[in-house]
Amino acid sequence: MAIKHISIIIENNDTVEELNRLLHEYGHFIIGRMGIPYRVKNINIISIALDAPKDTISSLAGKIGNLPGVSVKTALSAK
């Protein structure tokens, strides 16, 4: 298992329902989640910490990245 961080920026609020569905599907891997609405720029920023196999995390990040108006970046721990 790898500890990984996923950063998500949502510019299209129409994708929030699908994003939440994906996060629920992978919920047993999620250690913690923080969401920040940035109303001035009309975007949402979500930070997620996960403990999961690398391929599972890559799969989730890929699905999130395919949502319209959503940007995603990941960082992996060395341990």
FENBEL-V590858 format. One record per residue. N is the residue number from 1. RES is the residue in one small letter. PHI is phi as a letter, one per 30 degrees, with the letter a starting at -180 (* if undefined). PSI is psi in whole degrees, -180 to 180 (999 if undefined). OMEGA is omega in degrees with one decimal (999 if undefined). Layout:
N|RES|PHI|PSI|OMEGA + N|RES|PHI|PSI|OMEGA
//
This chain:
1|m|*|148|-179.9 + 2|a|b|144|173.1 + 3|i|c|129|-175.7 + 4|k|b|152|177.8 + 5|h|c|134|175.7 + 6|i|c|127|174.7 + 7|s|c|132|-176.5 + 8|i|b|133|172.3 + 9|i|c|125|-178.1 + 10|i|c|117|177.6 + 11|e|c|-12|-179.4 + 12|n|b|102|-176.7 + 13|n|d|-14|177.1 + 14|d|d|-16|-178.2 + 15|t|c|-6|-173.9 + 16|v|e|-42|-179.0 + 17|e|d|-45|179.2 + 18|e|d|-40|177.5 + 19|l|d|-46|178.9 + 20|n|d|-35|176.6 + 21|r|d|-44|178.1 + 22|l|d|-45|-179.4 + 23|l|d|-36|176.5 + 24|h|d|-41|179.6 + 25|e|d|-37|-179.7 + 26|y|c|15|-172.9 + 27|g|e|-32|-178.6 + 28|h|d|-11|175.6 + 29|f|c|-14|-173.7 + 30|i|d|124|176.3 + 31|i|d|-44|-179.5 + 32|g|a|159|-176.5 + 33|r|b|137|176.6 + 34|m|b|129|177.8 + 35|g|c|137|179.9 + 36|i|b|112|173.9 + 37|p|d|126|177.7 + 38|y|c|86|-171.3 + 39|r|d|-31|179.9 + 40|v|e|-40|-179.1 + 41|k|c|0|-178.6 + 42|n|h|45|175.4 + 43|i|b|164|173.6 + 44|n|b|140|179.4 + 45|i|c|128|179.7 + 46|i|b|133|177.6 + 47|s|c|127|-176.4 + 48|i|b|131|172.6 + 49|a|c|132|-177.8 + 50|l|b|155|170.8 + 51|d|b|102|-172.9 + 52|a|a|164|172.7 + 53|p|e|149|-177.4 + 54|k|e|-41|-178.2 + 55|d|d|-31|176.9 + 56|t|d|-44|-179.9 + 57|i|d|-41|178.5 + 58|s|d|-39|178.1 + 59|s|d|-46|178.6 + 60|l|d|-47|-179.3 + 61|a|d|-39|178.2 + 62|g|d|-42|178.8 + 63|k|d|-41|178.2 + 64|i|d|-44|-179.0 + 65|g|d|-22|178.4 + 66|n|d|-8|177.9 + 67|l|d|137|-179.3 + 68|p|d|133|177.5 + 69|g|i|19|-179.7 + 70|v|b|132|174.7 + 71|s|c|142|-178.7 + 72|v|b|141|174.7 + 73|k|b|148|179.5 + 74|t|b|155|173.0 + 75|a|b|137|-175.5 + 76|l|c|138|176.8 + 77|s|d|159|178.5 + 78|a|d|-14|-176.9 + 79|k|c|999|999
//
